[in-house]
């Protein structure tokens, strides 16, 4: 029966050597003749274990947010539920993009990351649930370029000439380049399972404005003024 239901849609991957069905009847896990073990949705026999594609854009609170979108140059006190990373992570866009993927809230459709680098390949970085207010240090540019991608801003942290300077911003300033990361939706072949932005998700605007939450917390629960 399992092979008969899979064959019209999945060809050779329908050949089954063993199968187990979930107690609630919603899914089945099958060992296939091609050596793969796959999880199937019982209702329509779509592949529940198929890789999911991140959307290119979503609408959050009426505003279109694109994956990897530069949102502006912010102060760290504007970050909502932030988690700190430092050192070379602050100069590496790809690393922080992946870190945001690991840190995101369960069910979130969008998460954020920020970087403020020194002239040397070191600095400060965060992942966070959102940001508050408009970009404090501007919306069109932000400090220095990233070490791994010269097309991306990686912010600026200038902590004095005797410490860790960066001439791209005034002494004493940490200006963070903030980006959005979007997350996977359920595969299109199963339209009943889609990921929507939760009501509390931070909203993002394009380069000339960015309005989100009005309260922020560090990951350790300490309040942060905004």
Buried (B, 14 or more C-beta within 10 A) or exposed (E): EBBEBBBEEBEEBBBBEEBEBEEEEEBBBBBBEEEEEBEBBBEEBBBBEEEEEBBEEBEBBEBEBBBBBBBBBBBBBBBBBBBBBEEBBBBBBEBBBEBBBEBBBEEBBBBBBBBBBBBEBBBBBBBBBBBBBBBBBBBEBBBBBBBBBEEBBBBBBBBEEEEBBBEBBEEEBBBBBBBBBBBEBBBEEBEEEEBEBEEEBBBBBBBEBBBBBEEBBBBEEEEBEB
